[in-house]
């Protein structure tokens, strides 16, 4: 069974920090594009995975592993 990856679509930023976004399941093409961008050295960090935490869940890029914050 493979993990379902999601794409985060940022709808609002405040001072460069994401303050609002929407998420939906990513298509295989979107995942492939993000991997290709990562290989070129410019990961878009839009394909995400969330990890359950105690008070907050943690969001990270599913391609490069960069932490994207607590949600």
C-alpha positions in Angstrom: 0.0 0.0 0.0 1.5 3.4 -1.0 1.1 6.6 1.0 -1.2 9.2 -0.3 0.7 12.4 -0.9 -1.0 15.8 -0.9 -0.3 19.1 -2.7 -0.5 22.3 -0.6 -1.9 25.3 -2.4 -0.9 28.5 -0.5 -3.7 31.0 -0.5 -2.2 33.6 1.9 1.3 34.5 3.2 2.2 37.0 5.9 5.8 38.1 6.0 6.8 35.1 3.8 5.2 32.6 6.2 2.2 30.5 5.0 -0.8 31.6 7.0 -3.5 29.9 4.9 -3.6 27.0 2.4 -5.7 24.3 1.0 -4.7 20.7 0.4 -5.8 18.0 -2.0 -4.4 14.6 -3.2 -1.5 15.1 -5.6 -1.6 13.6 -9.0 1.3 11.4 -10.1 2.2 14.1 -12.6 2.5 16.7 -9.8 4.7 14.4 -7.8 6.9 13.7 -10.8 7.2 17.4 -11.5 8.2 18.2 -7.9 10.8 15.3 -8.0 12.2 16.7 -11.2 12.4 20.2 -9.7 14.2 18.8 -6.7 16.8 17.1 -8.9 17.4 20.5 -10.5 18.1 21.9 -7.0 14.9 23.9 -6.6 12.4 21.8 -4.7 9.0 23.5 -4.7 8.1 22.0 -1.3 4.4 21.7 -2.3 4.0 17.9 -2.1 3.5 17.3 1.6 3.0 14.8 4.3 1.6 15.4 7.8 2.8 13.5 10.8 0.5 13.3 13.9 1.8 15.0 17.0 0.4 15.6 20.4 -0.8 19.2 20.4 0.0 19.9 16.8 0.7 17.9 13.7 3.9 18.4 11.7 4.0 19.1 8.0 7.0 18.3 5.9 7.9 18.2 2.2 7.4 14.6 0.9 10.2 15.1 -1.7 13.1 16.7 0.2 12.0 16.2 3.8 12.2 19.9 4.7 10.1 20.8 7.8 7.3 23.2 6.9 5.9 23.8 10.3 3.3 22.8 12.8 -0.4 22.8 11.9 
